[in-house]
Amino acid sequence: THTGVHPSLLSGHCIQGILGGCTVLDRFIDSGGGIDPSRIRAVQQYMVDWGDRRVFAGVHYMTDNIASWTLARRLIPHLFKHPQQVEDLAVQAITRQSRVFSDIVQHFDPDSPARTMLLDYFPEAVPSS
């Protein structure tokens, strides 16, 4: 397989996974029925796995996912019928279920521009002191 030797800003797989999952979640919400929490978690895991696995495969840098997540978050209010609910679920997926997100927060230097930008766009994940 070809490995990434340069950044590819942004990761198309990562943003497709997030926005595709948001589409499914928007339809779940639109159906008006109760949504089984296990189904939501499964969709959320699917959403973040697209981008995370590209990093694991060595064809994207973690910072490529940061760009994808921030763009997706900015697009969500303009694309979905239930933007706030969809955004909340997408943010939960990214901040709670993405291994790449967790690794950035835990292992990047606290003063690194990439980590700082990520936590500026996802303040929900700011570690408590």
Secondary structure, DSSP 8 states (H G I E B T S, - for coil): ----SS--SS-HHHHHHHHHHHHHHHHHHHT-S---HHHHHHHHHHHHHHHHHHHHTTSS-HHHHHHHHHHHHHHHHHH-SSHHHHHHHHHHIIIII-HHHHHHHHHS-TT-HHHHHHHHH-GGG----
